[in-house]
């Protein structure tokens, strides 16, 4: 038997960090107002993306992290349109 290293889920689902983050932000925007936990899952997703970007390169992703924080704050107050707008800006900042 040959052991090559740890196995398990691929980091960022097998894509690069930026692609993963864009997809996660897009998903959060889509489920934000879904009944049955959409708000919970959307804010959790925002927090996970924010944490991942902070841990990889805080200075590089500072603008995106700030936008995600604002989106999360709006979302927990059920201010869904401003939250979506912040998510759109974060997605745009990632793809720029």
N, C-alpha and C positions, 0 to 999 in steps of 0.2 A: 504494500500500500504506500502510495506517495501522497504526502500532505503538502500542498502548495501554499496554503494560507487560509485566512478566514473566509468563510463563505456567508452568504446572506443577501439581503436586499441590496441592490445596486444604489450607490449614492446618486441622488437626484434622478432616480428611476432610469438610470442608464444614459441620460442626456447631460449636457453641460448645465452649469448652474443658472445661467441667464435664461435658457430655454425653459428649464424647470420652473423658475420663478415667474416667468410670463404666463405659463400655463396655470400655475396655482392662483395667480392674481385674477386671471380670466375666470377661472372656476369660482372663486370667491364672489366675484361680481354677479355671476349667474345665479348663485344660490342664496344670495343675501336675504331676499324676502320670501323664500320658500317656507311654507308652513312645515312644522314637524322638525325643527332644528336647523333650518337653513342659516339663520343668524348665528347660531352657536358654531356651526361648522365653518362658516365664512370667517368669523372673527378668529377662530383657531387657525385657520389657514393663513390669514394675514400675519398672525403672530409667528407662525412657523417660518414663513418666508422672511419676515423681518429678522428673526433670530439667526437664520442661516446666512443672510447677507451680512449681518453684523459680525458674525464669527469668521466669515471668509475675508472680508476687506472693508472694515468700518468706514474708512475715509472715502473709498471709491463709491460706495453705495449710500452715502449719507443722505442725499436728496431722496432716494427711493425709500429709505427707512423712515424719514420724516413724513413722507406722503402716506406710507402704510400706517404709521402711528395715528395720523389725523383721520384716516379712513376708519380705523378701528374705533377711535373715540366717537366719531359720528354714528357708526353702526350700533354701538352699545346704547346710544341715546335714541336709536331707531330713526335717525335722520338718514334715510336710505339714499336719497338722491345726492346729497353732499358726499356720502361715503362712496357711492359709485364714481363720482367725479374724481375723487382722490385716487381711487383704484385705476381709473383711466389714465390719470397723470403719471402714476407710478409705472404702469405698463409702458407708457410712451417713453419715460425716462430710461427704462431698462432696454428698450429697443433702439434708442438713439445712438 
